[in-house]
Amino acid sequence: MEEKLKRVRMTPAARRVLDAAERLFYTHGIHAVGVDLIAAEAGVTKKTLYDRFGSKEQVVVEYLAGRDERWRAFVAAHLARAEPGAGVLAVFDASREWAGEYGAKGCAMVNAHAEISDPGHPAYAVVVAQKAWMLELFTRLAGAEGAGRALMLLHEGALVAHGMGVFPDPFGVAREQARELLGAGVRRS
């Protein structure tokens, strides 16, 4: 059962802090960015940042939780437009589009996990919950736990390959591998 995540009410100043933090964390990494830089980029004082968020950890939670919420809505929109039986492929299409628009450096959750591996950190739960959601989504769409895991591995590999620029169009390659997996008789929705 998921623990209730503590969230911050977004005032205009909090929104500016979060927007600045998101740009900075994704571009430079969470540990490389301090509250002084976030406050300066947001045009607020450090006191305002701490008054709104309480800690840098909470800024990280809001950054990751907000990105996760946008990602889930993005995927849901792609699934709503997908042809019957093409849900899995729609997820790969959504990932390709998202990565082109918002993910030049790969998956924000994978990147965050590289920096936050302590289960006691409040943002750790956000990262793990997002990946658990993806596994549940693939399992539901494929109709089988083993297929869901295989699809998740294809997807995560594409995310990492994209972020590292290993080869062109990793989402297209993963999508074709998913199509082959599904064509091998795996139930899909």
ZAGUKOL-491065 format. One record per residue: residue number from 1; residue in three letters; z, x, y of N, C-alpha, C in turn. Coordinates in pm, whole numbers. Atoms other than C-alpha are relative to their C-alpha. Example, Ala and Ser with C-alpha at 12.3 -4.5 7.8 and 13.67 -1.06 7.14 Angstrom:
// residues 2
num 1, residu ala, nc3 0, nc1 89, nc2 -119, cac3 780, cac1 1230, cac2 -450, cc3 0, cc1 90, cc2 120
num 2, residu ser, nc3 -6, nc1 -82, nc2 -119, cac3 714, cac1 1367, cac2 -106, cc3 73, cc1 -77, cc2 109
// end
This chain:
// residues 189
num 1, residu met, nc3 0, nc1 84, nc2 -119, cac3 0, cac1 0, cac2 0, cc3 0, cc1 88, cc2 125
num 2, residu glu, nc3 10, nc1 -79, nc2 -123, cac3 -96, cac1 133, cac2 344, cc3 118, cc1 -27, cc2 92
num 3, residu glu, nc3 -107, nc1 9, nc2 -97, cac3 183, cac1 204, cac2 586, cc3 -60, cc1 -41, cc2 134
num 4, residu lys, nc3 47, nc1 45, nc2 -131, cac3 149, cac1 38, cac2 928, cc3 -11, cc1 120, cc2 94
num 5, residu leu, nc3 26, nc1 -112, nc2 -89, cac3 -5, cac1 291, cac2 1164, cc3 46, cc1 -34, cc2 141
num 6, residu lys, nc3 -44, nc1 19, nc2 -138, cac3 163, cac1 327, cac2 1502, cc3 -118, cc1 28, cc2 92
num 7, residu arg, nc3 111, nc1 -14, nc2 -93, cac3 -94, cac1 273, cac2 1776, cc3 50, cc1 -13, cc2 144
num 8, residu val, nc3 -33, nc1 -1, nc2 -142, cac3 -90, cac1 310, cac2 2154, cc3 -79, cc1 -108, cc2 71
num 9, residu arg, nc3 71, nc1 97, nc2 -85, cac3 -175, cac1 37, cac2 2403, cc3 -85, cc1 80, cc2 99
num 10, residu met, nc3 93, nc1 -76, nc2 -83, cac3 -479, cac1 158, cac2 2596, cc3 -1, cc1 -50, cc2 144
num 11, residu thr, nc3 13, nc1 21, nc2 -144, cac3 -435, cac1 168, cac2 2972, cc3 -124, cc1 77, cc2 46
num 12, residu pro, nc3 115, nc1 -80, nc2 -46, cac3 -719, cac1 306, cac2 3187, cc3 24, cc1 151, cc2 -12
num 13, residu ala, nc3 -29, nc1 -143, nc2 11, cac3 -545, cac1 646, cac2 3198, cc3 2, cc1 44, cc2 -146
num 14, residu ala, nc3 -2, nc1 -33, nc2 143, cac3 -485, cac1 642, cac2 2822, cc3 -142, cc1 6, cc2 -54
num 15, residu arg, nc3 140, nc1 1, nc2 45, cac3 -853, cac1 558, cac2 2766, cc3 -70, cc1 128, cc2 44
num 16, residu arg, nc3 61, nc1 -125, nc2 -47, cac3 -959, cac1 856, cac2 2981, cc3 49, cc1 119, cc2 -83
num 17, residu val, nc3 -56, nc1 -106, nc2 83, cac3 -724, cac1 1082, cac2 2784, cc3 -67, cc1 -1, cc2 -137
num 18, residu leu, nc3 58, nc1 10, nc2 133, cac3 -858, cac1 954, cac2 2455, cc3 -149, cc1 39, cc2 -1
num 19, residu asp, nc3 141, nc1 -37, nc2 -9, cac3 -1222, cac1 988, cac2 2563, cc3 -16, cc1 152, cc2 10
num 20, residu ala, nc3 6, nc1 -145, nc2 -15, cac3 -1161, cac1 1347, cac2 2672, cc3 41, cc1 69, cc2 -130
num 21, residu ala, nc3 -49, nc1 -59, nc2 125, cac3 -964, cac1 1427, cac2 2356, cc3 -105, cc1 -10, cc2 -110
num 22, residu glu, nc3 102, nc1 17, nc2 105, cac3 -1235, cac1 1286, cac2 2133, cc3 -112, cc1 102, cc2 16
num 23, residu arg, nc3 106, nc1 -99, nc2 -24, cac3 -1504, cac1 1502, cac2 2293, cc3 48, cc1 141, cc2 -35
num 24, residu leu, nc3 -52, nc1 -135, nc2 20, cac3 -1285, cac1 1811, cac2 2285, cc3 37, cc1 28, cc2 -146
num 25, residu phe, nc3 -39, nc1 -20, nc2 140, cac3 -1139, cac1 1767, cac2 1935, cc3 -121, cc1 14, cc2 -90
num 26, residu tyr, nc3 117, nc1 -4, nc2 87, cac3 -1476, cac1 1699, cac2 1778, cc3 -81, cc1 127, cc2 23
num 27, residu thr, nc3 80, nc1 -118, nc2 -33, cac3 -1648, cac1 1987, cac2 1958, cc3 70, cc1 131, cc2 -36
num 28, residu his, nc3 -70, nc1 -128, nc2 12, cac3 -1378, cac1 2255, cac2 1939, cc3 103, cc1 6, cc2 -112
num 29, residu gly, nc3 -104, nc1 4, nc2 102, cac3 -1130, cac1 2142, cac2 1673, cc3 132, cc1 -45, cc2 61
num 30, residu ile, nc3 -127, nc1 58, nc2 -46, cac3 -789, cac1 1982, cac2 1699, cc3 97, cc1 109, cc2 45
num 31, residu his, nc3 -97, nc1 -104, nc2 -35, cac3 -579, cac1 2300, cac2 1698, cc3 -44, cc1 84, cc2 119
num 32, residu ala, nc3 52, nc1 -82, nc2 -109, cac3 -805, cac1 2476, cac2 1949, cc3 16, cc1 -66, cc2 137
num 33, residu val, nc3 -7, nc1 75, nc2 -126, cac3 -752, cac1 2206, cac2 2213, cc3 146, cc1 -35, cc2 29
num 34, residu gly, nc3 -136, nc1 29, nc2 -40, cac3 -424, cac1 2184, cac2 2400, cc3 8, cc1 -119, cc2 95
num 35, residu val, nc3 -19, nc1 115, nc2 -87, cac3 -277, cac1 1902, cac2 2604, cc3 -36, cc1 32, cc2 145
num 36, residu asp, nc3 38, nc1 -37, nc2 -137, cac3 -337, cac1 2096, cac2 2927, cc3 -150, cc1 -26, cc2 23
num 37, residu leu, nc3 145, nc1 20, nc2 -13, cac3 -713, cac1 2092, cac2 2867, cc3 -35, cc1 -148, cc2 -7
num 38, residu ile, nc3 27, nc1 144, nc2 11, cac3 -714, cac1 1727, cac2 2758, cc3 33, cc1 -70, cc2 132
num 39, residu ala, nc3 -43, nc1 63, nc2 -126, cac3 -520, cac1 1623, cac2 3070, cc3 -97, cc1 36, cc2 113
num 40, residu ala, nc3 92, nc1 -42, nc2 -106, cac3 -747, cac1 1827, cac2 3297, cc3 -135, cc1 -70, cc2 -13
num 41, residu glu, nc3 129, nc1 67, nc2 23, cac3 -1064, cac1 1683, cac2 3140, cc3 8, cc1 -149, cc2 31
num 42, residu ala, nc3 -18, nc1 144, nc2 -22, cac3 -922, cac1 1331, cac2 3169, cc3 35, cc1 -31, cc2 145
num 43, residu gly, nc3 -38, nc1 23, nc2 -139, cac3 -815, cac1 1379, cac2 3531, cc3 139, cc1 -63, cc2 13
num 44, residu val, nc3 -138, nc1 50, nc2 -5, cac3 -449, cac1 1301, cac2 3455, cc3 95, cc1 119, cc2 -10
num 45, residu thr, nc3 -100, nc1 -105, nc2 17, cac3 -128, cac1 1500, cac2 3453, cc3 46, cc1 3, cc2 -145
num 46, residu lys, nc3 -58, nc1 -7, nc2 135, cac3 37, cac1 1623, cac2 3134, cc3 107, cc1 -107, cc2 -17
num 47, residu lys, nc3 -105, nc1 103, nc2 6, cac3 322, cac1 1385, cac2 3219, cc3 -62, cc1 -135, cc2 -36
num 48, residu thr, nc3 68, nc1 126, nc2 32, cac3 78, cac1 1092, cac2 3211, cc3 -41, cc1 -3, cc2 -146
num 49, residu leu, nc3 40, nc1 -7, nc2 141, cac3 -59, cac1 1206, cac2 2876, cc3 120, cc1 -28, cc2 -90
num 50, residu tyr, nc3 -120, nc1 19, nc2 84, cac3 292, cac1 1227, cac2 2729, cc3 61, cc1 -139, cc2 19
num 51, residu asp, nc3 -51, nc1 136, nc2 -23, cac3 397, cac1 898, cac2 2893, cc3 -79, cc1 -102, cc2 -82
num 52, residu arg, nc3 86, nc1 97, nc2 71, cac3 101, cac1 719, cac2 2729, cc3 4, cc1 19, cc2 -151
num 53, residu phe, nc3 15, nc1 -27, nc2 142, cac3 94, cac1 892, cac2 2390, cc3 126, cc1 55, cc2 -67
num 54, residu gly, nc3 -122, nc1 -55, nc2 58, cac3 430, cac1 1064, cac2 2341, cc3 -15, cc1 140, cc2 -55
num 55, residu ser, nc3 22, nc1 -131, nc2 61, cac3 276, cac1 1366, cac2 2170, cc3 -149, cc1 24, cc2 -20
num 56, residu lys, nc3 138, nc1 -32, nc2 35, cac3 -47, cac1 1546, cac2 2094, cc3 -33, cc1 -61, cc2 -135
num 57, residu glu, nc3 24, nc1 60, nc2 131, cac3 -8, cac1 1422, cac2 1736, cc3 -48, cc1 -143, cc2 12
num 58, residu gln, nc3 42, nc1 138, nc2 -16, cac3 -39, cac1 1065, cac2 1858, cc3 -140, cc1 -9, cc2 61
num 59, residu val, nc3 136, nc1 -4, nc2 -52, cac3 -351, cac1 1154, cac2 2056, cc3 -97, cc1 21, cc2 -116
num 60, residu val, nc3 84, nc1 -26, nc2 117, cac3 -496, cac1 1289, cac2 1731, cc3 -11, cc1 -127, cc2 -86
num 61, residu val, nc3 1, nc1 125, nc2 76, cac3 -399, cac1 967, cac2 1548, cc3 -97, cc1 -99, cc2 65
num 62, residu glu, nc3 86, nc1 96, nc2 -70, cac3 -571, cac1 756, cac2 1814, cc3 -147, cc1 41, cc2 -8
num 63, residu tyr, nc3 136, nc1 -51, nc2 11, cac3 -881, cac1 977, cac2 1809, cc3 -60, cc1 -34, cc2 -136
num 64, residu leu, nc3 52, nc1 23, nc2 134, cac3 -921, cac1 953, cac2 1432, cc3 -5, cc1 -148, cc2 -36
num 65, residu ala, nc3 -3, nc1 144, nc2 30, cac3 -820, cac1 587, cac2 1402, cc3 -111, cc1 -73, cc2 74
num 66, residu gly, nc3 107, nc1 63, nc2 -77, cac3 -1061, cac1 488, cac2 1678, cc3 -137, cc1 32, cc2 -58
num 67, residu arg, nc3 128, nc1 -39, nc2 59, cac3 -1345, cac1 682, cac2 1522, cc3 -22, cc1 -74, cc2 -132
num 68, residu asp, nc3 8, nc1 72, nc2 126, cac3 -1269, cac1 524, cac2 1185, cc3 -35, cc1 -147, cc2 22
num 69, residu glu, nc3 30, nc1 140, nc2 -30, cac3 -1271, cac1 174, cac2 1334, cc3 -147, cc1 -18, cc2 40
num 70, residu arg, nc3 141, nc1 8, nc2 -41, cac3 -1609, cac1 238, cac2 1498, cc3 -93, cc1 23, cc2 -120
num 71, residu trp, nc3 80, nc1 -27, nc2 118, cac3 -1747, cac1 383, cac2 1174, cc3 -5, cc1 -122, cc2 -92
num 72, residu arg, nc3 -3, nc1 117, nc2 89, cac3 -1635, cac1 84, cac2 967, cc3 -84, cc1 -115, cc2 57
num 73, residu ala, nc3 82, nc1 104, nc2 -62, cac3 -1795, cac1 -157, cac2 1215, cc3 -148, cc1 35, cc2 -9
num 74, residu phe, nc3 138, nc1 -48, nc2 9, cac3 -2114, cac1 51, cac2 1214, cc3 -55, cc1 -24, cc2 -140
num 75, residu val, nc3 41, nc1 22, nc2 139, cac3 -2132, cac1 39, cac2 834, cc3 -14, cc1 -150, cc2 -27
num 76, residu ala, nc3 5, nc1 144, nc2 22, cac3 -2055, cac1 -334, cac2 831, cc3 -127, cc1 -60, cc2 59
num 77, residu ala, nc3 124, nc1 50, nc2 -62, cac3 -2346, cac1 -398, cac2 1068, cc3 -122, cc1 37, cc2 -86
num 78, residu his, nc3 111, nc1 -40, nc2 88, cac3 -2581, cac1 -201, cac2 841, cc3 0, cc1 -83, cc2 -128
num 79, residu leu, nc3 -9, nc1 80, nc2 122, cac3 -2455, cac1 -387, cac2 535, cc3 -45, cc1 -144, cc2 24
num 80, residu ala, nc3 38, nc1 137, nc2 -32, cac3 -2505, cac1 -722, cac2 708, cc3 -152, cc1 -16, cc2 8
num 81, residu arg, nc3 146, nc1 4, nc2 -12, cac3 -2873, cac1 -635, cac2 766, cc3 -71, cc1 41, cc2 -127
num 82, residu ala, nc3 62, nc1 -53, nc2 122, cac3 -2932, cac1 -491, cac2 418, cc3 -56, cc1 -111, cc2 -88
num 83, residu glu, nc3 58, nc1 91, nc2 100, cac3 -3154, cac1 -660, cac2 165, cc3 99, cc1 -14, cc2 -115
num 84, residu pro, nc3 -88, nc1 15, nc2 117, cac3 -2967, cac1 -803, cac2 -136, cc3 -25, cc1 114, cc2 -100
num 85, residu gly, nc3 9, nc1 -109, nc2 95, cac3 -2893, cac1 -522, cac2 -381, cc3 -19, cc1 137, cc2 62
num 86, residu ala, nc3 25, nc1 -129, nc2 -67, cac3 -2948, cac1 -249, cac2 -120, cc3 119, cc1 48, cc2 82
num 87, residu gly, nc3 -118, nc1 -38, nc2 -77, cac3 -2592, cac1 -213, cac2 9, cc3 30, cc1 148, cc2 -4
num 88, residu val, nc3 -29, nc1 -143, nc2 12, cac3 -2539, cac1 138, cac2 -125, cc3 -96, cc1 80, cc2 87
num 89, residu leu, nc3 100, nc1 -74, nc2 -78, cac3 -2862, cac1 260, cac2 31, cc3 22, cc1 -22, cc2 150
num 90, residu ala, nc3 -28, nc1 28, nc2 -141, cac3 -2765, cac1 92, cac2 359, cc3 112, cc1 89, cc2 52
num 91, residu val, nc3 -108, nc1 -90, nc2 -43, cac3 -2448, cac1 304, cac2 368, cc3 -58, cc1 138, cc2 31
num 92, residu phe, nc3 62, nc1 -130, nc2 -27, cac3 -2657, cac1 621, cac2 341, cc3 -87, cc1 -5, cc2 126
num 93, residu asp, nc3 79, nc1 15, nc2 -123, cac3 -2891, cac1 489, cac2 611, cc3 92, cc1 -1, cc2 123
num 94, residu ala, nc3 -96, nc1 3, nc2 -111, cac3 -2591, cac1 416, cac2 834, cc3 52, cc1 141, cc2 28
num 95, residu ser, nc3 -52, nc1 -136, nc2 -17, cac3 -2457, cac1 766, cac2 774, cc3 -101, cc1 91, cc2 69
num 96, residu arg, nc3 105, nc1 -81, nc2 -63, cac3 -2788, cac1 925, cac2 867, cc3 -8, cc1 -33, cc2 149
num 97, residu glu, nc3 8, nc1 41, nc2 -141, cac3 -2805, cac1 722, cac2 1189, cc3 123, cc1 45, cc2 78
num 98, residu trp, nc3 -125, nc1 -40, nc2 -65, cac3 -2437, cac1 785, cac2 1276, cc3 1, cc1 151, cc2 25
num 99, residu ala, nc3 -1, nc1 -146, nc2 -13, cac3 -2472, cac1 1159, cac2 1213, cc3 -95, cc1 47, cc2 108
num 100, residu gly, nc3 95, nc1 -36, nc2 -104, cac3 -2776, cac1 1176, cac2 1436, cc3 52, cc1 -31, cc2 139
num 101, residu glu, nc3 -50, nc1 44, nc2 -130, cac3 -2593, cac1 998, cac2 1715, cc3 137, cc1 56, cc2 35
num 102, residu tyr, nc3 -140, nc1 -35, nc2 -27, cac3 -2226, cac1 1095, cac2 1678, cc3 55, cc1 115, cc2 -83
num 103, residu gly, nc3 -59, nc1 -92, nc2 96, cac3 -2192, cac1 1360, cac2 1412, cc3 -70, cc1 132, cc2 -19
num 104, residu ala, nc3 72, nc1 -127, nc2 13, cac3 -2372, cac1 1685, cac2 1487, cc3 83, cc1 106, cc2 -73
num 105, residu lys, nc3 -87, nc1 -99, nc2 64, cac3 -2071, cac1 1879, cac2 1356, cc3 58, cc1 -50, cc2 -132
num 106, residu gly, nc3 -48, nc1 52, nc2 128, cac3 -2026, cac1 1674, cac2 1040, cc3 104, cc1 -108, cc2 18
num 107, residu cys, nc3 -97, nc1 110, nc2 5, cac3 -1756, cac1 1429, cac2 946, cc3 129, cc1 38, cc2 72
num 108, residu ala, nc3 -124, nc1 -24, nc2 -75, cac3 -1465, cac1 1411, cac2 1189, cc3 121, cc1 -1, cc2 -92
num 109, residu met, nc3 -114, nc1 8, nc2 92, cac3 -1232, cac1 1319, cac2 901, cc3 10, cc1 126, cc2 -85
num 110, residu val, nc3 0, nc1 -124, nc2 78, cac3 -1336, cac1 1616, cac2 687, cc3 44, cc1 116, cc2 89
num 111, residu asn, nc3 -37, nc1 -106, nc2 -93, cac3 -1308, cac1 1843, cac2 990, cc3 149, cc1 -5, cc2 32
num 112, residu ala, nc3 -142, nc1 15, nc2 -29, cac3 -964, cac1 1703, cac2 1073, cc3 84, cc1 42, cc2 -120
num 113, residu his, nc3 -77, nc1 -37, nc2 119, cac3 -846, cac1 1746, cac2 715, cc3 7, cc1 151, cc2 -17
num 114, residu ala, nc3 -2, nc1 -146, nc2 6, cac3 -941, cac1 2114, cac2 733, cc3 112, cc1 57, cc2 87
num 115, residu glu, nc3 -106, nc1 -45, nc2 -92, cac3 -687, cac1 2143, cac2 1016, cc3 135, cc1 -65, cc2 -27
num 116, residu ile, nc3 -124, nc1 76, nc2 22, cac3 -430, cac1 1884, cac2 910, cc3 11, cc1 -31, cc2 -149
num 117, residu ser, nc3 -15, nc1 22, nc2 144, cac3 -343, cac1 1922, cac2 544, cc3 142, cc1 -40, cc2 -37
num 118, residu asp, nc3 -139, nc1 38, nc2 24, cac3 25, cac1 1832, cac2 582, cc3 10, cc1 -152, cc2 -9
num 119, residu pro, nc3 -13, nc1 145, nc2 14, cac3 85, cac1 1482, cac2 443, cc3 102, cc1 -62, cc2 96
num 120, residu gly, nc3 -99, nc1 50, nc2 -95, cac3 373, cac1 1450, cac2 690, cc3 -55, cc1 -20, cc2 141
num 121, residu his, nc3 60, nc1 18, nc2 -132, cac3 142, cac1 1469, cac2 992, cc3 -49, cc1 -144, cc2 10
num 122, residu pro, nc3 38, nc1 142, nc2 -10, cac3 83, cac1 1115, cac2 1124, cc3 -150, cc1 -26, cc2 -10
num 123, residu ala, nc3 144, nc1 19, nc2 9, cac3 -295, cac1 1167, cac2 1138, cc3 -53, cc1 16, cc2 -142
num 124, residu tyr, nc3 43, nc1 -22, nc2 139, cac3 -314, cac1 1270, cac2 773, cc3 -29, cc1 -134, cc2 -69
num 125, residu ala, nc3 18, nc1 132, nc2 62, cac3 -277, cac1 906, cac2 666, cc3 -131, cc1 -65, cc2 44
num 126, residu val, nc3 126, nc1 56, nc2 -51, cac3 -575, cac1 808, cac2 884, cc3 -117, cc1 60, cc2 -78
num 127, residu val, nc3 108, nc1 -69, nc2 71, cac3 -799, cac1 1067, cac2 718, cc3 -9, cc1 -48, cc2 -144
num 128, residu val, nc3 -1, nc1 39, nc2 141, cac3 -693, cac1 978, cac2 364, cc3 -40, cc1 -147, cc2 -15
num 129, residu ala, nc3 34, nc1 143, nc2 9, cac3 -721, cac1 602, cac2 429, cc3 -150, cc1 -21, cc2 21
num 130, residu gln, nc3 143, nc1 16, nc2 -24, cac3 -1075, cac1 643, cac2 563, cc3 -79, cc1 38, cc2 -125
num 131, residu lys, nc3 71, nc1 -42, nc2 120, cac3 -1187, cac1 830, cac2 252, cc3 27, cc1 -97, cc2 -115
num 132, residu ala, nc3 -31, nc1 101, nc2 102, cac3 -1009, cac1 579, cac2 25, cc3 -85, cc1 -126, cc2 23
num 133, residu trp, nc3 84, nc1 116, nc2 -33, cac3 -1195, cac1 300, cac2 207, cc3 -144, cc1 24, cc2 -43
num 134, residu met, nc3 136, nc1 -32, nc2 40, cac3 -1525, cac1 476, cac2 148, cc3 -16, cc1 -10, cc2 -152
num 135, residu leu, nc3 6, nc1 8, nc2 146, cac3 -1450, cac1 509, cac2 -225, cc3 3, cc1 -146, cc2 -45
num 136, residu glu, nc3 -7, nc1 143, nc2 33, cac3 -1353, cac1 141, cac2 -244, cc3 -133, cc1 -69, cc2 32
num 137, residu leu, nc3 128, nc1 59, nc2 -40, cac3 -1673, cac1 47, cac2 -59, cc3 -109, cc1 34, cc2 -102
num 138, residu phe, nc3 102, nc1 -39, nc2 96, cac3 -1898, cac1 247, cac2 -291, cc3 25, cc1 -63, cc2 -137
num 139, residu thr, nc3 -34, nc1 61, nc2 129, cac3 -1714, cac1 117, cac2 -598, cc3 -36, cc1 -148, cc2 -1
num 140, residu arg, nc3 33, nc1 143, nc2 -10, cac3 -1751, cac1 -243, cac2 -482, cc3 -151, cc1 -21, cc2 1
num 141, residu leu, nc3 144, nc1 16, nc2 -9, cac3 -2117, cac1 -200, cac2 -392, cc3 -71, cc1 35, cc2 -131
num 142, residu ala, nc3 62, nc1 -41, nc2 127, cac3 -2201, cac1 -23, cac2 -720, cc3 47, cc1 -86, cc2 -117
num 143, residu gly, nc3 -52, nc1 85, nc2 106, cac3 -1984, cac1 -256, cac2 -928, cc3 66, cc1 76, cc2 -114
num 144, residu ala, nc3 -62, nc1 -80, nc2 106, cac3 -1833, cac1 28, cac2 -1129, cc3 72, cc1 120, cc2 63
num 145, residu glu, nc3 -81, nc1 -109, nc2 -57, cac3 -1560, cac1 283, cac2 -1060, cc3 -69, cc1 136, cc2 -12
num 146, residu gly, nc3 66, nc1 -130, nc2 17, cac3 -1751, cac1 579, cac2 -1207, cc3 -117, cc1 18, cc2 94
num 147, residu ala, nc3 114, nc1 -7, nc2 -92, cac3 -2060, cac1 498, cac2 -1005, cc3 49, cc1 15, cc2 144
num 148, residu gly, nc3 -56, nc1 -12, nc2 -135, cac3 -1848, cac1 456, cac2 -691, cc3 41, cc1 143, cc2 30
num 149, residu arg, nc3 -41, nc1 -140, nc2 -18, cac3 -1705, cac1 804, cac2 -741, cc3 -122, cc1 91, cc2 16
num 150, residu ala, nc3 121, nc1 -82, nc2 -9, cac3 -2050, cac1 955, cac2 -797, cc3 -67, cc1 -18, cc2 136
num 151, residu leu, nc3 59, nc1 27, nc2 -132, cac3 -2183, cac1 785, cac2 -483, cc3 82, cc1 63, cc2 111
num 152, residu met, nc3 -88, nc1 -62, nc2 -100, cac3 -1881, cac1 903, cac2 -285, cc3 -26, cc1 151, cc2 6
num 153, residu leu, nc3 27, nc1 -144, nc2 2, cac3 -1947, cac1 1261, cac2 -396, cc3 -134, cc1 33, cc2 65
num 154, residu leu, nc3 130, nc1 -19, nc2 -67, cac3 -2312, cac1 1232, cac2 -292, cc3 15, cc1 -12, cc2 151
num 155, residu his, nc3 -18, nc1 26, nc2 -143, cac3 -2207, cac1 1092, cac2 44, cc3 76, cc1 113, cc2 67
num 156, residu glu, nc3 -81, nc1 -107, nc2 -60, cac3 -1939, cac1 1353, cac2 112, cc3 -78, cc1 131, cc2 5
num 157, residu gly, nc3 83, nc1 -120, nc2 -1, cac3 -2177, cac1 1631, cac2 13, cc3 -103, cc1 -3, cc2 111
num 158, residu ala, nc3 97, nc1 13, nc2 -109, cac3 -2435, cac1 1496, cac2 256, cc3 66, cc1 22, cc2 136
num 159, residu leu, nc3 -73, nc1 -20, nc2 -126, cac3 -2174, cac1 1487, cac2 533, cc3 22, cc1 148, cc2 28
num 160, residu val, nc3 -28, nc1 -144, nc2 -18, cac3 -2079, cac1 1851, cac2 478, cc3 -131, cc1 76, cc2 22
num 161, residu ala, nc3 127, nc1 -69, nc2 -16, cac3 -2440, cac1 1967, cac2 435, cc3 -60, cc1 -25, cc2 138
num 162, residu his, nc3 49, nc1 30, nc2 -135, cac3 -2534, cac1 1789, cac2 758, cc3 75, cc1 82, cc2 105
num 163, residu gly, nc3 -82, nc1 -71, nc2 -99, cac3 -2245, cac1 1939, cac2 954, cc3 -25, cc1 150, cc2 1
num 164, residu met, nc3 25, nc1 -144, nc2 10, cac3 -2331, cac1 2287, cac2 830, cc3 -147, cc1 35, cc2 18
num 165, residu gly, nc3 142, nc1 -27, nc2 -15, cac3 -2707, cac1 2248, cac2 869, cc3 -59, cc1 74, cc2 -119
num 166, residu val, nc3 41, nc1 -71, nc2 121, cac3 -2757, cac1 2363, cac2 509, cc3 -148, cc1 -20, cc2 -32
num 167, residu phe, nc3 141, nc1 30, nc2 25, cac3 -3094, cac1 2190, cac2 463, cc3 -35, cc1 -127, cc2 77
num 168, residu pro, nc3 40, nc1 118, nc2 -78, cac3 -3297, cac1 1920, cac2 640, cc3 32, cc1 -130, cc2 -73
num 169, residu asp, nc3 -20, nc1 138, nc2 43, cac3 -3206, cac1 1553, cac2 600, cc3 84, cc1 -16, cc2 -127
num 170, residu pro, nc3 -83, nc1 16, nc2 120, cac3 -2916, cac1 1572, cac2 354, cc3 29, cc1 -147, cc2 -34
num 171, residu phe, nc3 -24, nc1 141, nc2 29, cac3 -2861, cac1 1196, cac2 391, cc3 -119, cc1 -62, cc2 -73
num 172, residu gly, nc3 118, nc1 47, nc2 72, cac3 -3219, cac1 1130, cac2 282, cc3 1, cc1 47, cc2 -144
num 173, residu val, nc3 -8, nc1 -55, nc2 136, cac3 -3173, cac1 1357, cac2 -20, cc3 107, cc1 -75, cc2 -79
num 174, residu ala, nc3 -108, nc1 72, nc2 68, cac3 -2841, cac1 1191, cac2 -108, cc3 -39, cc1 -145, cc2 -27
num 175, residu arg, nc3 44, nc1 139, nc2 17, cac3 -2995, cac1 846, cac2 -59, cc3 -93, cc1 -11, cc2 -121
num 176, residu glu, nc3 91, nc1 3, nc2 114, cac3 -3270, cac1 927, cac2 -308, cc3 74, cc1 24, cc2 -131
num 177, residu gln, nc3 -83, nc1 -21, nc2 119, cac3 -3013, cac1 1060, cac2 -555, cc3 77, cc1 -128, cc2 -34
num 178, residu ala, nc3 -71, nc1 127, nc2 23, cac3 -2816, cac1 736, cac2 -509, cc3 -95, cc1 -103, cc2 -59
num 179, residu arg, nc3 100, nc1 94, nc2 53, cac3 -3133, cac1 534, cac2 -570, cc3 -24, cc1 29, cc2 -150
num 180, residu glu, nc3 19, nc1 -37, nc2 142, cac3 -3188, cac1 727, cac2 -897, cc3 120, cc1 -41, cc2 -83
num 181, residu leu, nc3 -122, nc1 40, nc2 71, cac3 -2826, cac1 669, cac2 -1000, cc3 2, cc1 -151, cc2 -23
num 182, residu leu, nc3 1, nc1 146, nc2 12, cac3 -2858, cac1 299, cac2 -931, cc3 -111, cc1 -46, cc2 -93
num 183, residu gly, nc3 111, nc1 34, nc2 88, cac3 -3193, cac1 287, cac2 -1109, cc3 29, cc1 28, cc2 -146
num 184, residu ala, nc3 -38, nc1 -33, nc2 137, cac3 -3026, cac1 429, cac2 -1417, cc3 84, cc1 -110, cc2 -64
num 185, residu gly, nc3 -68, nc1 114, nc2 61, cac3 -2867, cac1 91, cac2 -1473, cc3 136, cc1 -31, cc2 56
num 186, residu val, nc3 -130, nc1 28, nc2 -61, cac3 -2559, cac1 99, cac2 -1252, cc3 -12, cc1 -130, cc2 79
num 187, residu arg, nc3 -1, nc1 126, nc2 -74, cac3 -2475, cac1 -247, cac2 -1118, cc3 20, cc1 28, cc2 147
num 188, residu arg, nc3 -12, nc1 -21, nc2 -144, cac3 -2509, cac1 -272, cac2 -741, cc3 5, cc1 -133, cc2 71
num 189, residu ser, nc3 1, nc1 122, nc2 -82, cac3 -2459, cac1 -521, cac2 -462, cc3 -46, cc1 32, cc2 139
// end
